[in-house]
Amino acid sequence: MIHLVVDYNVIIARLSGRRHCPKCGALYNLVSRPPSLDGRCDSDGQRLVIREDDSEPVIRRRLEAYERQTQPLIEYFRQHCKPVLGIETGDRSPAELLQTIHNAIEIG
């Protein structure tokens, strides 16, 4: 089993930085894909909005629920199955992360 370990602060920053256009549905991120004009859609100039579930308190509750639900599964797999490979995601690109997972499987 592969368990991707992600810093919750990174998740919170990514999700709370998301914005979308209510008219055309275009997606933006304040850090990784900001709009050309602050707060406005590049396609139609509409004011970008934040989804209600992208607020920090909601994100924290979702992460707490995730932790409560997955931790028992991780422990079960550790006790009853092959090793659990915990892989720190850090700030790696998807390609780098895939290579890390591939290497861990080959070694494991």
C-alpha positions in Angstrom: 0.0 0.0 0.0 1.2 3.5 -0.8 0.3 6.3 1.6 1.0 9.7 0.2 1.9 12.0 3.1 1.1 15.7 2.4 1.7 18.6 4.7 -1.8 19.8 5.6 -0.6 23.4 5.5 0.2 22.9 1.8 -3.3 21.5 1.2 -4.9 24.4 3.0 -2.9 26.9 1.0 -3.7 25.3 -2.3 -7.4 24.9 -1.7 -8.0 28.2 0.0 -6.3 29.9 -3.0 -8.7 28.4 -5.6 -11.0 30.8 -7.4 -13.5 30.1 -10.2 -15.6 32.1 -12.7 -19.3 31.7 -12.1 -20.1 32.4 -15.7 -17.6 30.2 -17.7 -16.3 27.9 -15.0 -12.6 28.8 -15.5 -10.4 27.7 -12.6 -7.6 29.8 -11.1 -5.3 29.5 -8.1 -3.8 32.6 -6.5 -0.4 31.0 -6.3 0.0 28.5 -9.2 -2.4 29.9 -11.8 -3.5 33.5 -11.0 -5.7 35.5 -13.3 -4.1 38.2 -15.4 -6.3 40.9 -13.6 -6.6 40.5 -9.9 -10.0 38.9 -9.1 -11.2 38.8 -12.7 -11.7 36.0 -15.2 -9.3 36.2 -18.1 -12.0 34.9 -20.5 -15.0 37.1 -19.7 -13.9 39.6 -17.0 -16.4 38.2 -14.4 -15.5 38.6 -10.8 -14.0 35.4 -9.5 -15.6 33.7 -6.5 -14.5 31.3 -3.8 -16.4 28.1 -3.3 -17.9 27.8 0.2 -16.0 24.5 0.7 -12.7 26.2 0.0 -12.7 28.3 3.1 -10.0 27.4 5.6 -12.4 26.2 8.4 -14.2 23.9 6.0 -10.9 22.6 4.7 -9.6 21.8 8.2 -12.8 19.9 9.0 -12.5 17.9 5.8 -8.9 17.1 6.7 -9.9 16.0 10.2 -12.6 13.8 8.8 -10.1 12.3 6.4 -7.6 11.6 9.2 -10.3 9.9 11.3 -11.4 7.7 8.5 -8.1 6.8 7.0 -5.8 6.3 10.0 -7.6 3.1 11.1 -7.2 1.7 7.5 -3.5 2.6 7.5 -3.0 0.8 10.8 -4.9 -2.2 9.6 -2.8 -2.5 6.5 0.4 -2.1 8.6 -0.7 -5.0 10.9 -2.2 -7.4 8.4 -0.7 -6.8 5.0 2.5 -6.0 3.2 4.3 -2.9 4.3 2.8 0.5 4.0 5.1 2.7 1.9 4.7 6.3 3.3 5.9 8.7 0.7 6.3 12.4 1.5 5.0 14.4 -1.4 6.7 17.7 -0.6 6.7 20.1 -3.5 7.5 17.5 -6.1 6.0 17.6 -9.5 3.6 14.8 -10.5 6.4 13.3 -12.7 8.9 13.4 -9.8 6.4 11.9 -7.4 5.6 9.1 -9.9 9.3 8.3 -10.2 9.6 8.2 -6.4 6.7 5.8 -6.1 8.1 3.7 -8.9 11.5 3.5 -7.1 9.8 2.7 -3.7 7.9 -0.2 -5.3 11.0 -1.6 -6.9 13.0 -1.5 -3.7 10.1 -2.6 -1.5 
